[in-house]
Amino acid sequence: MTAGPITVIIVAYHGDRWIPECLTSLRDSLKTPVRLVLVDNVGNTCVESVDVAGLDPIVLRCKEPLGFAEANNFALQHIDWDTEAVCFLNQDTKSGEGWLAACVECLRRDPQLGAVSPIIRTYDWQDWDPAFWDCAKGSPQLMREIDGDAEDGAHDEPCYEVPQITAAAMVIRTSILGRVGPFDPIFGSYYEDYDLCRRIGEAGGKLGICTGGEIAHFSGSATTDDAARRKRTRQMLRNRAIHRFRLAGTHRTRAALKYFGYMFPRNLLRSLLRTPSSQPLGPYLAAHRDLLPLLGRLLSRRRDQQHWQRYLDTLGWPDTTEPDTDSSSRSPVKELA
């Protein structure tokens, strides 16, 4: 992996509370040059005044709010593809010293690594981010270390392989991003990062958690009231099912029969009875109403791939169904008019 600049993409959505500290802590943490792409995804008043000195910034403005997946894909259409790696970083994060350089060093050390995440704590630095914790469970050795809260941040290895990582802070090798494509807009928000991890794995890339750096993450900064929480639950339930079907590979119909024949009615009954840890009935039913129109696509891997390829074509992305023998000579996205 050739040394070069790192592109950091941050999507700001009603982010006045978060963006100034996010950018200040990022700048103060850096040990490697970056190019910042800041997406003003509506609801922000701080973008004009925030201090981005030293971050080589580009500010992009959306005419209307986009989901997390499409907002990041919008940013990807404006980056320079000579960048060594792309970092997707949430607005509600605070950077620990040197975390980005540590993640990039992991990618340089292991050519099979497609993407890595740092250690992620809660916003007060006192606990583990829930999504990070779920990802870390994929490495028993890492879990033994963080469950015991390794003294002074000491870890046996600089990077631990896991099945998936979260896009709260995901550093992905540019070459593999070009091969597997960006986030899938079918998700909007939630599970688009795990879907990207799935495609990286299918392309032969590994995923890892870098132990040499940490960030803090608030988790759910866009969920500000009851209506937003219900919407978030609805999206997560819908997208979790989509991800489940795709993980089944060529056995999607079998996975759907199991899901709708057992899991759906079981969880529906739990929602009706309001058992502990059950989902609210309204969002649960709404999520599956949203899912029904997509089943014709999702239950056929071929049709799903065709939909995906049509989306990539609108971006000018190379055809990911065949090996790209000349990816180094061109950008994976078309120039915008």
Phi and psi restraints in degrees (value plus and minus 20) as a CYANA .aco file:
   2 THR   PHI     -95.9   -55.9
   2 THR   PSI     115.0   155.0
   3 ALA   PHI     -84.3   -44.3
   3 ALA   PSI     121.2   161.2
   4 GLY   PHI    -191.8  -151.8
   4 GLY   PSI    -195.7  -155.7
   5 PRO   PHI     -89.7   -49.7
   5 PRO   PSI     134.8   174.8
   6 ILE   PHI    -130.9   -90.9
   6 ILE   PSI     112.1   152.1
   7 THR   PHI    -117.6   -77.6
   7 THR   PSI     107.2   147.2
   8 VAL   PHI    -131.1   -91.1
   8 VAL   PSI     101.9   141.9
   9 ILE   PHI    -127.0   -87.0
   9 ILE   PSI     104.8   144.8
  10 ILE   PHI    -146.0  -106.0
  10 ILE   PSI     105.8   145.8
  11 VAL   PHI    -119.2   -79.2
  11 VAL   PSI     100.1   140.1
  12 ALA   PHI    -119.8   -79.8
  12 ALA   PSI      99.2   139.2
  13 TYR   PHI    -151.4  -111.4
  13 TYR   PSI      90.1   130.1
  14 HIS   PHI      25.9    65.9
  14 HIS   PSI      32.8    72.8
  15 GLY   PHI    -124.9   -84.9
  15 GLY   PSI      -3.5    36.5
  16 ASP   PHI     -77.6   -37.6
  16 ASP   PSI     -53.3   -13.3
  17 ARG   PHI     -90.2   -50.2
  17 ARG   PSI     -46.0    -6.0
  18 TRP   PHI    -129.5   -89.5
  18 TRP   PSI     -58.3   -18.3
  19 ILE   PHI     -81.2   -41.2
  19 ILE   PSI     -66.5   -26.5
  20 PRO   PHI     -75.8   -35.8
  20 PRO   PSI     -67.0   -27.0
  21 GLU   PHI     -91.1   -51.1
  21 GLU   PSI     -54.8   -14.8
  22 CYS   PHI     -78.0   -38.0
  22 CYS   PSI     -68.0   -28.0
  23 LEU   PHI     -93.3   -53.3
  23 LEU   PSI     -59.4   -19.4
  24 THR   PHI     -83.1   -43.1
  24 THR   PSI     -66.2   -26.2
  25 SER   PHI     -88.3   -48.3
  25 SER   PSI     -55.2   -15.2
  26 LEU   PHI     -82.1   -42.1
  26 LEU   PSI     -69.4   -29.4
  27 ARG   PHI     -80.8   -40.8
  27 ARG   PSI     -63.0   -23.0
  28 ASP   PHI     -89.0   -49.0
  28 ASP   PSI     -41.1    -1.1
  29 SER   PHI    -108.7   -68.7
  29 SER   PSI     -32.2     7.8
  30 LEU   PHI     -92.0   -52.0
  30 LEU   PSI     118.3   158.3
  31 LYS   PHI    -145.2  -105.2
  31 LYS   PSI      -8.6    31.4
  32 THR   PHI    -167.3  -127.3
  32 THR   PSI     124.6   164.6
  33 PRO   PHI     -84.9   -44.9
  33 PRO   PSI     124.2   164.2
  34 VAL   PHI    -152.5  -112.5
  34 VAL   PSI     140.7   180.7
  35 ARG   PHI    -136.6   -96.6
  35 ARG   PSI      99.9   139.9
  36 LEU   PHI    -111.7   -71.7
  36 LEU   PSI     110.0   150.0
  37 VAL   PHI    -134.9   -94.9
  37 VAL   PSI      90.4   130.4
  38 LEU   PHI    -125.1   -85.1
  38 LEU   PSI      98.3   138.3
  39 VAL   PHI    -117.9   -77.9
  39 VAL   PSI      96.6   136.6
  40 ASP   PHI    -104.5   -64.5
  40 ASP   PSI      71.3   111.3
  41 ASN   PHI    -114.3   -74.3
  41 ASN   PSI      25.9    65.9
  42 VAL   PHI      48.4    88.4
  42 VAL   PSI     135.7   175.7
  43 GLY   PHI      60.5   100.5
  43 GLY   PSI      -2.3    37.7
  44 ASN   PHI    -138.9   -98.9
  44 ASN   PSI     113.0   153.0
  45 THR   PHI    -131.3   -91.3
  45 THR   PSI     -28.2    11.8
  46 CYS   PHI    -109.6   -69.6
  46 CYS   PSI     -29.6    10.4
  47 VAL   PHI     -82.6   -42.6
  47 VAL   PSI     -57.0   -17.0
  48 GLU   PHI     -88.0   -48.0
  48 GLU   PSI     -51.7   -11.7
  49 SER   PHI    -124.7   -84.7
  49 SER   PSI     -33.3     6.7
  50 VAL   PHI     -85.4   -45.4
  50 VAL   PSI     123.8   163.8
  51 ASP   PHI    -101.8   -61.8
  51 ASP   PSI      91.2   131.2
  52 VAL   PHI    -135.0   -95.0
  52 VAL   PSI      -1.4    38.6
  53 ALA   PHI     -78.6   -38.6
  53 ALA   PSI     117.0   157.0
  54 GLY   PHI      64.8   104.8
  54 GLY   PSI     -20.2    19.8
  55 LEU   PHI    -129.8   -89.8
  55 LEU   PSI     -12.2    27.8
  56 ASP   PHI      26.4    66.4
  56 ASP   PSI      41.2    81.2
  57 PRO   PHI    -105.5   -65.5
  57 PRO   PSI     131.5   171.5
  58 ILE   PHI    -144.5  -104.5
  58 ILE   PSI     110.3   150.3
  59 VAL   PHI    -130.8   -90.8
  59 VAL   PSI     103.8   143.8
  60 LEU   PHI    -132.8   -92.8
  60 LEU   PSI     121.3   161.3
  61 ARG   PHI    -138.9   -98.9
  61 ARG   PSI     111.6   151.6
  62 CYS   PHI    -110.0   -70.0
  62 CYS   PSI     119.5   159.5
  63 LYS   PHI     -93.3   -53.3
  63 LYS   PSI     -48.1    -8.1
  64 GLU   PHI    -165.4  -125.4
  64 GLU   PSI     137.7   177.7
  65 PRO   PHI     -84.9   -44.9
  65 PRO   PSI     116.3   156.3
  66 LEU   PHI    -131.3   -91.3
  66 LEU   PSI     134.3   174.3
  67 GLY   PHI     -85.6   -45.6
  67 GLY   PSI     144.9   184.9
  68 PHE   PHI     -75.7   -35.7
  68 PHE   PSI     -62.8   -22.8
  69 ALA   PHI     -82.4   -42.4
  69 ALA   PSI     -72.4   -32.4
  70 GLU   PHI     -89.7   -49.7
  70 GLU   PSI     -52.7   -12.7
  71 ALA   PHI     -84.9   -44.9
  71 ALA   PSI     -61.1   -21.1
  72 ASN   PHI     -89.4   -49.4
  72 ASN   PSI     -57.1   -17.1
  73 ASN   PHI     -85.6   -45.6
  73 ASN   PSI     -56.0   -16.0
  74 PHE   PHI     -78.0   -38.0
  74 PHE   PSI     -63.3   -23.3
  75 ALA   PHI     -84.5   -44.5
  75 ALA   PSI     -59.0   -19.0
  76 LEU   PHI     -82.5   -42.5
  76 LEU   PSI     -43.8    -3.8
  77 GLN   PHI     -95.7   -55.7
  77 GLN   PSI     -23.6    16.4
  78 HIS   PHI    -141.4  -101.4
  78 HIS   PSI     -14.7    25.3
  79 ILE   PHI    -110.0   -70.0
  79 ILE   PSI     141.5   181.5
  80 ASP   PHI    -107.5   -67.5
  80 ASP   PSI     106.2   146.2
  81 TRP   PHI    -106.8   -66.8
  81 TRP   PSI      -5.8    34.2
  82 ASP   PHI    -106.3   -66.3
  82 ASP   PSI     -18.8    21.2
  83 THR   PHI     -85.7   -45.7
  83 THR   PSI     123.1   163.1
  84 GLU   PHI     -90.7   -50.7
  84 GLU   PSI     -60.9   -20.9
  85 ALA   PHI    -171.6  -131.6
  85 ALA   PSI     138.3   178.3
  86 VAL   PHI    -135.7   -95.7
  86 VAL   PSI     111.6   151.6
  87 CYS   PHI    -131.7   -91.7
  87 CYS   PSI     100.3   140.3
  88 PHE   PHI    -111.9   -71.9
  88 PHE   PSI      99.8   139.8
  89 LEU   PHI    -148.6  -108.6
  89 LEU   PSI     107.1   147.1
  90 ASN   PHI     -91.0   -51.0
  90 ASN   PSI     131.1   171.1
  91 GLN   PHI     -85.6   -45.6
  91 GLN   PSI     -49.5    -9.5
  92 ASP   PHI    -114.9   -74.9
  92 ASP   PSI      28.0    68.0
  93 THR   PHI    -143.1  -103.1
  93 THR   PSI     135.3   175.3
  94 LYS   PHI    -145.3  -105.3
  94 LYS   PSI     115.0   155.0
  95 SER   PHI    -111.6   -71.6
  95 SER   PSI     114.1   154.1
  96 GLY   PHI    -107.4   -67.4
  96 GLY   PSI     139.0   179.0
  97 GLU   PHI     -79.1   -39.1
  97 GLU   PSI     107.0   147.0
  98 GLY   PHI      52.1    92.1
  98 GLY   PSI      -8.4    31.6
  99 TRP   PHI     -85.3   -45.3
  99 TRP   PSI     -58.5   -18.5
 100 LEU   PHI     -88.1   -48.1
 100 LEU   PSI     -63.5   -23.5
 101 ALA   PHI     -81.3   -41.3
 101 ALA   PSI     -58.7   -18.7
 102 ALA   PHI     -84.1   -44.1
 102 ALA   PSI     -61.2   -21.2
 103 CYS   PHI     -84.8   -44.8
 103 CYS   PSI     -63.1   -23.1
 104 VAL   PHI     -84.2   -44.2
 104 VAL   PSI     -58.1   -18.1
 105 GLU   PHI     -83.1   -43.1
 105 GLU   PSI     -56.0   -16.0
 106 CYS   PHI     -81.8   -41.8
 106 CYS   PSI     -63.1   -23.1
 107 LEU   PHI     -83.5   -43.5
 107 LEU   PSI     -59.3   -19.3
 108 ARG   PHI     -88.2   -48.2
 108 ARG   PSI     -54.1   -14.1
 109 ARG   PHI     -94.0   -54.0
 109 ARG   PSI     -52.9   -12.9
 110 ASP   PHI    -146.1  -106.1
 110 ASP   PSI      82.5   122.5
 111 PRO   PHI     -82.0   -42.0
 111 PRO   PSI     -38.2     1.8
 112 GLN   PHI    -102.4   -62.4
 112 GLN   PSI     -34.7     5.3
 113 LEU   PHI     -91.4   -51.4
 113 LEU   PSI     104.3   144.3
 114 GLY   PHI    -111.2   -71.2
 114 GLY   PSI     -56.8   -16.8
 115 ALA   PHI    -176.5  -136.5
 115 ALA   PSI     131.1   171.1
 116 VAL   PHI    -157.6  -117.6
 116 VAL   PSI     139.8   179.8
 117 SER   PHI    -148.0  -108.0
 117 SER   PSI     129.6   169.6
 118 PRO   PHI     -99.9   -59.9
 118 PRO   PSI     157.6   197.6
 119 ILE   PHI     -83.9   -43.9
 119 ILE   PSI     114.6   154.6
 120 ILE   PHI    -144.1  -104.1
 120 ILE   PSI     102.9   142.9
 121 ARG   PHI    -127.8   -87.8
 121 ARG   PSI     152.1   192.1
 122 THR   PHI     -88.9   -48.9
 122 THR   PSI     147.4   187.4
 123 TYR   PHI     -83.1   -43.1
 123 TYR   PSI     -44.6    -4.6
 124 ASP   PHI    -111.7   -71.7
 124 ASP   PSI     -14.5    25.5
 125 TRP   PHI      47.2    87.2
 125 TRP   PSI      -8.5    31.5
 126 GLN   PHI    -116.4   -76.4
 126 GLN   PSI     -36.1     3.9
 127 ASP   PHI    -164.5  -124.5
 127 ASP   PSI    -196.4  -156.4
 128 TRP   PHI    -115.7   -75.7
 128 TRP   PSI     115.6   155.6
 129 ASP   PHI     -78.4   -38.4
 129 ASP   PSI     112.9   152.9
 130 PRO   PHI     -78.5   -38.5
 130 PRO   PSI     -63.0   -23.0
 131 ALA   PHI     -87.0   -47.0
 131 ALA   PSI     -60.5   -20.5
 132 PHE   PHI     -80.1   -40.1
 132 PHE   PSI     -63.6   -23.6
 133 TRP   PHI     -78.8   -38.8
 133 TRP   PSI     -63.6   -23.6
 134 ASP   PHI     -82.4   -42.4
 134 ASP   PSI     -60.1   -20.1
 135 CYS   PHI     -89.0   -49.0
 135 CYS   PSI     -60.2   -20.2
 136 ALA   PHI     -83.5   -43.5
 136 ALA   PSI     -44.2    -4.2
 137 LYS   PHI     -80.4   -40.4
 137 LYS   PSI     -38.2     1.8
 138 GLY   PHI     -91.3   -51.3
 138 GLY   PSI     -29.9    10.1
 139 SER   PHI    -144.4  -104.4
 139 SER   PSI      81.8   121.8
 140 PRO   PHI     -76.5   -36.5
 140 PRO   PSI     -57.2   -17.2
 141 GLN   PHI     -86.7   -46.7
 141 GLN   PSI     -63.8   -23.8
 142 LEU   PHI     -83.5   -43.5
 142 LEU   PSI     -59.5   -19.5
 143 MET   PHI     -82.5   -42.5
 143 MET   PSI     -58.5   -18.5
 144 ARG   PHI     -82.5   -42.5
 144 ARG   PSI     -56.0   -16.0
 145 GLU   PHI     -93.5   -53.5
 145 GLU   PSI     -68.4   -28.4
 146 ILE   PHI     -98.6   -58.6
 146 ILE   PSI     -46.6    -6.6
 147 ASP   PHI     -87.1   -47.1
 147 ASP   PSI     -50.2   -10.2
 148 GLY   PHI    -110.4   -70.4
 148 GLY   PSI     -19.0    21.0
 149 ASP   PHI      32.4    72.4
 149 ASP   PSI      51.1    91.1
 150 ALA   PHI     -64.6   -24.6
 150 ALA   PSI     110.0   150.0
 151 GLU   PHI     -80.7   -40.7
 151 GLU   PSI     111.1   151.1
 152 ASP   PHI      36.8    76.8
 152 ASP   PSI       7.9    47.9
 153 GLY   PHI      49.8    89.8
 153 GLY   PSI      -0.5    39.5
 154 ALA   PHI     -95.8   -55.8
 154 ALA   PSI     115.4   155.4
 155 HIS   PHI    -157.1  -117.1
 155 HIS   PSI     130.6   170.6
 156 ASP   PHI     -90.3   -50.3
 156 ASP   PSI     -51.8   -11.8
 157 GLU   PHI    -147.3  -107.3
 157 GLU   PSI     130.6   170.6
 158 PRO   PHI     -94.1   -54.1
 158 PRO   PSI     -39.8     0.2
 159 CYS   PHI    -173.5  -133.5
 159 CYS   PSI     117.8   157.8
 160 TYR   PHI    -138.7   -98.7
 160 TYR   PSI     111.3   151.3
 161 GLU   PHI     -95.4   -55.4
 161 GLU   PSI     116.5   156.5
 162 VAL   PHI    -158.5  -118.5
 162 VAL   PSI     141.8   181.8
 163 PRO   PHI     -91.3   -51.3
 163 PRO   PSI     -47.0    -7.0
 164 GLN   PHI    -177.4  -137.4
 164 GLN   PSI     137.7   177.7
 165 ILE   PHI    -155.5  -115.5
 165 ILE   PSI     141.1   181.1
 166 THR   PHI    -112.7   -72.7
 166 THR   PSI     129.4   169.4
 167 ALA   PHI    -103.7   -63.7
 167 ALA   PSI     -10.2    29.8
 168 ALA   PHI     -76.8   -36.8
 168 ALA   PSI     -54.5   -14.5
 169 ALA   PHI    -176.9  -136.9
 169 ALA   PSI      67.7   107.7
 170 MET   PHI    -135.0   -95.0
 170 MET   PSI     105.3   145.3
 171 VAL   PHI    -130.7   -90.7
 171 VAL   PSI      93.3   133.3
 172 ILE   PHI    -137.1   -97.1
 172 ILE   PSI     117.4   157.4
 173 ARG   PHI     -83.4   -43.4
 173 ARG   PSI     108.8   148.8
 174 THR   PHI     -80.1   -40.1
 174 THR   PSI     -58.3   -18.3
 175 SER   PHI     -83.6   -43.6
 175 SER   PSI     -59.6   -19.6
 176 ILE   PHI     -96.6   -56.6
 176 ILE   PSI     -50.3   -10.3
 177 LEU   PHI     -81.4   -41.4
 177 LEU   PSI     -60.5   -20.5
 178 GLY   PHI     -82.5   -42.5
 178 GLY   PSI     -53.7   -13.7
 179 ARG   PHI     -97.0   -57.0
 179 ARG   PSI     -62.7   -22.7
 180 VAL   PHI    -114.1   -74.1
 180 VAL   PSI     -35.1     4.9
 181 GLY   PHI      72.5   112.5
 181 GLY   PSI     152.2   192.2
 182 PRO   PHI    -104.5   -64.5
 182 PRO   PSI    -180.6  -140.6
 183 PHE   PHI     -88.3   -48.3
 183 PHE   PSI     126.7   166.7
 184 ASP   PHI    -107.1   -67.1
 184 ASP   PSI     100.3   140.3
 185 PRO   PHI     -88.6   -48.6
 185 PRO   PSI     -27.6    12.4
 186 ILE   PHI     -78.1   -38.1
 186 ILE   PSI     -46.2    -6.2
 187 PHE   PHI    -103.5   -63.5
 187 PHE   PSI     -50.6   -10.6
 188 GLY   PHI      51.5    91.5
 188 GLY   PSI    -104.9   -64.9
 189 SER   PHI    -160.0  -120.0
 189 SER   PSI     122.6   162.6
 190 TYR   PHI      65.2   105.2
 190 TYR   PSI     106.1   146.1
 191 TYR   PHI      55.4    95.4
 191 TYR   PSI     -24.4    15.6
 192 GLU   PHI     -85.9   -45.9
 192 GLU   PSI     -48.9    -8.9
 193 ASP   PHI     -92.8   -52.8
 193 ASP   PSI     -60.0   -20.0
 194 TYR   PHI     -88.7   -48.7
 194 TYR   PSI     -52.1   -12.1
 195 ASP   PHI     -86.5   -46.5
 195 ASP   PSI     -60.6   -20.6
 196 LEU   PHI     -83.1   -43.1
 196 LEU   PSI     -60.0   -20.0
 197 CYS   PHI     -82.0   -42.0
 197 CYS   PSI     -60.2   -20.2
 198 ARG   PHI     -77.9   -37.9
 198 ARG   PSI     -65.0   -25.0
 199 ARG   PHI     -89.4   -49.4
 199 ARG   PSI     -54.7   -14.7
 200 ILE   PHI     -82.5   -42.5
 200 ILE   PSI     -64.4   -24.4
 201 GLY   PHI     -82.6   -42.6
 201 GLY   PSI     -62.2   -22.2
 202 GLU   PHI     -85.9   -45.9
 202 GLU   PSI     -45.2    -5.2
 203 ALA   PHI    -105.0   -65.0
 203 ALA   PSI     -19.0    21.0
 204 GLY   PHI      74.3   114.3
 204 GLY   PSI     -13.5    26.5
 205 GLY   PHI    -110.0   -70.0
 205 GLY   PSI     133.7   173.7
 206 LYS   PHI    -121.0   -81.0
 206 LYS   PSI     140.5   180.5
 207 LEU   PHI    -143.2  -103.2
 207 LEU   PSI     124.5   164.5
 208 GLY   PHI    -166.0  -126.0
 208 GLY   PSI     141.6   181.6
 209 ILE   PHI    -130.5   -90.5
 209 ILE   PSI     100.3   140.3
 210 CYS   PHI    -105.7   -65.7
 210 CYS   PSI     105.3   145.3
 211 THR   PHI    -111.3   -71.3
 211 THR   PSI     -18.9    21.1
 212 GLY   PHI    -108.8   -68.8
 212 GLY   PSI     -16.5    23.5
 213 GLY   PHI    -178.2  -138.2
 213 GLY   PSI     137.9   177.9
 214 GLU   PHI    -155.8  -115.8
 214 GLU   PSI     130.8   170.8
 215 ILE   PHI    -149.2  -109.2
 215 ILE   PSI     145.5   185.5
 216 ALA   PHI    -131.8   -91.8
 216 ALA   PSI     122.5   162.5
 217 HIS   PHI    -156.5  -116.5
 217 HIS   PSI     111.2   151.2
 218 PHE   PHI     -94.9   -54.9
 218 PHE   PSI     -62.8   -22.8
 219 SER   PHI      51.0    91.0
 219 SER   PSI      83.2   123.2
 220 GLY   PHI      74.9   114.9
 220 GLY   PSI      12.5    52.5
 221 SER   PHI     -86.8   -46.8
 221 SER   PSI     -42.7    -2.7
 222 ALA   PHI    -105.8   -65.8
 222 ALA   PSI     -26.0    14.0
 223 THR   PHI    -114.6   -74.6
 223 THR   PSI      72.7   112.7
 224 THR   PHI    -127.2   -87.2
 224 THR   PSI     -32.4     7.6
 225 ASP   PHI    -172.0  -132.0
 225 ASP   PSI    -199.7  -159.7
 226 ASP   PHI     -82.8   -42.8
 226 ASP   PSI     -59.5   -19.5
 227 ALA   PHI     -83.0   -43.0
 227 ALA   PSI     -62.1   -22.1
 228 ALA   PHI     -86.5   -46.5
 228 ALA   PSI     -56.4   -16.4
 229 ARG   PHI     -87.3   -47.3
 229 ARG   PSI     -59.6   -19.6
 230 ARG   PHI     -85.0   -45.0
 230 ARG   PSI     -61.2   -21.2
 231 LYS   PHI     -83.0   -43.0
 231 LYS   PSI     -61.9   -21.9
 232 ARG   PHI     -81.9   -41.9
 232 ARG   PSI     -65.3   -25.3
 233 THR   PHI     -81.3   -41.3
 233 THR   PSI     -63.7   -23.7
 234 ARG   PHI     -79.7   -39.7
 234 ARG   PSI     -66.3   -26.3
 235 GLN   PHI     -85.1   -45.1
 235 GLN   PSI     -62.4   -22.4
 236 MET   PHI     -85.6   -45.6
 236 MET   PSI     -60.7   -20.7
 237 LEU   PHI     -86.2   -46.2
 237 LEU   PSI     -64.8   -24.8
 238 ARG   PHI     -79.4   -39.4
 238 ARG   PSI     -68.5   -28.5
 239 ASN   PHI     -92.4   -52.4
 239 ASN   PSI     -49.8    -9.8
 240 ARG   PHI     -82.9   -42.9
 240 ARG   PSI     -59.3   -19.3
 241 ALA   PHI     -87.3   -47.3
 241 ALA   PSI     -62.7   -22.7
 242 ILE   PHI     -77.3   -37.3
 242 ILE   PSI     -66.7   -26.7
 243 HIS   PHI     -82.8   -42.8
 243 HIS   PSI     -59.8   -19.8
 244 ARG   PHI     -81.3   -41.3
 244 ARG   PSI     -64.8   -24.8
 245 PHE   PHI     -84.2   -44.2
 245 PHE   PSI     -60.3   -20.3
 246 ARG   PHI     -88.8   -48.8
 246 ARG   PSI     -54.3   -14.3
 247 LEU   PHI     -84.9   -44.9
 247 LEU   PSI     -40.7    -0.7
 248 ALA   PHI     -94.5   -54.5
 248 ALA   PSI     -28.4    11.6
 249 GLY   PHI      43.5    83.5
 249 GLY   PSI    -140.2  -100.2
 250 THR   PHI    -104.8   -64.8
 250 THR   PSI     -20.0    20.0
 251 HIS   PHI    -128.8   -88.8
 251 HIS   PSI      19.0    59.0
 252 ARG   PHI     -88.5   -48.5
 252 ARG   PSI     -58.0   -18.0
 253 THR   PHI     -82.4   -42.4
 253 THR   PSI     -62.9   -22.9
 254 ARG   PHI     -81.2   -41.2
 254 ARG   PSI     -61.2   -21.2
 255 ALA   PHI     -85.0   -45.0
 255 ALA   PSI     -58.0   -18.0
 256 ALA   PHI     -88.1   -48.1
 256 ALA   PSI     -59.6   -19.6
 257 LEU   PHI     -82.5   -42.5
 257 LEU   PSI     -61.7   -21.7
 258 LYS   PHI     -85.2   -45.2
 258 LYS   PSI     -60.5   -20.5
 259 TYR   PHI     -86.5   -46.5
 259 TYR   PSI     -73.3   -33.3
 260 PHE   PHI    -100.1   -60.1
 260 PHE   PSI     -41.0    -1.0
 261 GLY   PHI    -106.1   -66.1
 261 GLY   PSI     -42.8    -2.8
 262 TYR   PHI    -149.3  -109.3
 262 TYR   PSI     -77.4   -37.4
 263 MET   PHI     -87.8   -47.8
 263 MET   PSI     -64.4   -24.4
 264 PHE   PHI     -81.7   -41.7
 264 PHE   PSI     -73.8   -33.8
 265 PRO   PHI     -84.0   -44.0
 265 PRO   PSI     -54.1   -14.1
 266 ARG   PHI     -83.3   -43.3
 266 ARG   PSI     -67.8   -27.8
 267 ASN   PHI     -91.8   -51.8
 267 ASN   PSI     -50.7   -10.7
 268 LEU   PHI     -83.0   -43.0
 268 LEU   PSI     -63.4   -23.4
 269 LEU   PHI     -82.7   -42.7
 269 LEU   PSI     -60.8   -20.8
 270 ARG   PHI     -82.5   -42.5
 270 ARG   PSI     -58.7   -18.7
 271 SER   PHI     -85.5   -45.5
 271 SER   PSI     -61.4   -21.4
 272 LEU   PHI     -83.0   -43.0
 272 LEU   PSI     -59.0   -19.0
 273 LEU   PHI    -105.2   -65.2
 273 LEU   PSI     -29.1    10.9
 274 ARG   PHI      36.1    76.1
 274 ARG   PSI      26.2    66.2
 275 THR   PHI     -92.0   -52.0
 275 THR   PSI     140.3   180.3
 276 PRO   PHI     -76.0   -36.0
 276 PRO   PSI     118.1   158.1
 277 SER   PHI      48.6    88.6
 277 SER   PSI     -13.0    27.0
 278 SER   PHI     -96.6   -56.6
 278 SER   PSI     141.4   181.4
 279 GLN   PHI    -110.4   -70.4
 279 GLN   PSI     128.7   168.7
 280 PRO   PHI     -77.9   -37.9
 280 PRO   PSI     120.3   160.3
 281 LEU   PHI     -80.2   -40.2
 281 LEU   PSI     -64.9   -24.9
 282 GLY   PHI     -78.4   -38.4
 282 GLY   PSI     -77.0   -37.0
 283 PRO   PHI     -80.7   -40.7
 283 PRO   PSI     -53.7   -13.7
 284 TYR   PHI     -84.3   -44.3
 284 TYR   PSI     -66.7   -26.7
 285 LEU   PHI     -87.6   -47.6
 285 LEU   PSI     -60.5   -20.5
 286 ALA   PHI     -83.5   -43.5
 286 ALA   PSI     -59.0   -19.0
 287 ALA   PHI     -80.6   -40.6
 287 ALA   PSI     -59.4   -19.4
 288 HIS   PHI    -100.8   -60.8
 288 HIS   PSI     -44.8    -4.8
 289 ARG   PHI     -84.8   -44.8
 289 ARG   PSI     -59.8   -19.8
 290 ASP   PHI     -84.7   -44.7
 290 ASP   PSI     -51.4   -11.4
 291 LEU   PHI     -96.5   -56.5
 291 LEU   PSI     -53.2   -13.2
 292 LEU   PHI     -75.6   -35.6
 292 LEU   PSI     -66.4   -26.4
 293 PRO   PHI     -83.7   -43.7
 293 PRO   PSI     -35.5     4.5
 294 LEU   PHI    -113.6   -73.6
 294 LEU   PSI     -29.1    10.9
 295 LEU   PHI     -84.2   -44.2
 295 LEU   PSI     -55.5   -15.5
 296 GLY   PHI     -78.6   -38.6
 296 GLY   PSI     -55.3   -15.3
 297 ARG   PHI     -97.7   -57.7
 297 ARG   PSI     -67.1   -27.1
 298 LEU   PHI     -90.4   -50.4
 298 LEU   PSI     -49.7    -9.7
 299 LEU   PHI    -102.6   -62.6
 299 LEU   PSI     -23.8    16.2
 300 SER   PHI    -139.9   -99.9
 300 SER   PSI      94.0   134.0
 301 ARG   PHI     -80.5   -40.5
 301 ARG   PSI     -55.6   -15.6
 302 ARG   PHI     -85.5   -45.5
 302 ARG   PSI     -67.5   -27.5
 303 ARG   PHI     -85.4   -45.4
 303 ARG   PSI     -58.1   -18.1
 304 ASP   PHI     -81.6   -41.6
 304 ASP   PSI     -63.2   -23.2
 305 GLN   PHI     -85.6   -45.6
 305 GLN   PSI     -55.9   -15.9
 306 GLN   PHI     -85.0   -45.0
 306 GLN   PSI     -62.9   -22.9
 307 HIS   PHI     -80.5   -40.5
 307 HIS   PSI     -64.4   -24.4
 308 TRP   PHI     -82.1   -42.1
 308 TRP   PSI     -63.3   -23.3
 309 GLN   PHI     -86.8   -46.8
 309 GLN   PSI     -55.3   -15.3
 310 ARG   PHI     -83.8   -43.8
 310 ARG   PSI     -57.7   -17.7
 311 TYR   PHI     -85.7   -45.7
 311 TYR   PSI     -64.5   -24.5
 312 LEU   PHI     -79.8   -39.8
 312 LEU   PSI     -56.7   -16.7
 313 ASP   PHI     -82.6   -42.6
 313 ASP   PSI     -55.6   -15.6
 314 THR   PHI     -86.6   -46.6
 314 THR   PSI     -45.0    -5.0
 315 LEU   PHI    -109.3   -69.3
 315 LEU   PSI     -31.2     8.8
 316 GLY   PHI      56.9    96.9
 316 GLY   PSI       0.3    40.3
 317 TRP   PHI     -94.7   -54.7
 317 TRP   PSI     127.6   167.6
 318 PRO   PHI     -84.5   -44.5
 318 PRO   PSI     134.4   174.4
 319 ASP   PHI     -86.2   -46.2
 319 ASP   PSI      93.0   133.0
 320 THR   PHI    -105.0   -65.0
 320 THR   PSI     -19.6    20.4
 321 THR   PHI    -101.9   -61.9
 321 THR   PSI     -33.9     6.1
 322 GLU   PHI    -147.9  -107.9
 322 GLU   PSI     131.7   171.7
 323 PRO   PHI     -80.1   -40.1
 323 PRO   PSI     119.4   159.4
 324 ASP   PHI    -116.8   -76.8
 324 ASP   PSI      91.6   131.6
 325 THR   PHI    -108.2   -68.2
 325 THR   PSI     -25.6    14.4
 326 ASP   PHI    -159.4  -119.4
 326 ASP   PSI      18.1    58.1
 327 SER   PHI     -88.2   -48.2
 327 SER   PSI     -41.3    -1.3
 328 SER   PHI     -95.3   -55.3
 328 SER   PSI     -35.0     5.0
 329 SER   PHI    -118.4   -78.4
 329 SER   PSI     -21.4    18.6
 330 ARG   PHI    -169.3  -129.3
 330 ARG   PSI     139.5   179.5
 331 SER   PHI     -96.1   -56.1
 331 SER   PSI     122.7   162.7
 332 PRO   PHI     -91.6   -51.6
 332 PRO   PSI     -27.3    12.7
 333 VAL   PHI    -148.6  -108.6
 333 VAL   PSI     134.0   174.0
 334 LYS   PHI     -98.1   -58.1
 334 LYS   PSI     138.1   178.1
 335 GLU   PHI     -94.0   -54.0
 335 GLU   PSI     116.6   156.6
 336 LEU   PHI    -102.9   -62.9
 336 LEU   PSI     124.6   164.6
